Amino acid sequence: MMDPLFARAQLAIEESATIRQERRLLHEEFGPLRDRLRLTMLESAMLRSEVLAHRQNHDGEDARERDVAS
């Protein structure tokens, strides 16, 4: 007869292996998608930063033009 504690440990080991396998499959399936999403978010943040810098430069030019015209 199998010890109940040993049986529970064996079941936990099998479930852990199943979970690891599922995690690996999900990583293979969605890993590239996640990487593309991260790159897209980085590019979006860079673009927002460039737009903000352009606006700040443009606003500074307008202020200098007003000062010269005065």
C-alpha positions, -999 to +999 in steps of 0.1 A: +000+000+000+012+034-009+019+060+018-007+088+015+019+115+020+040+100-008+009+098-031+002+135-024+038+144-031+038+124-064+005+141-075+021+176-067+051+167-088+030+157-117+008+188-115+039+209-113+053+193-145+020+199-162+019+236-152+056+240-164+047+225-197+016+248-201+037+278-192+063+268-218+037+264-245+021+298-236+055+314-237+062+300-271+028+311-284+026+346-269+063+354-264+068+370-298+035+389-295+046+402-261+080+413-275+063+431-304+039+448-280+068+460-258+086+474-289+055+492-300+050+507-266+087+519-266+083+534-301+051+551-291+068+566-260+098+578-281+074+594-306+055+612-279+088+625-265+098+637-299+065+655-305+067+671-271+103+683-278+091+696-312+063+715-296+085+730-269+110+741-296+082+756-317+068+774-287+102+788-279+106+801-315+072+818-313+082+835-280+115+848-296+096+861-326+072+880-304+102+895-285+119+906-317+086+921-330+081+941-298 
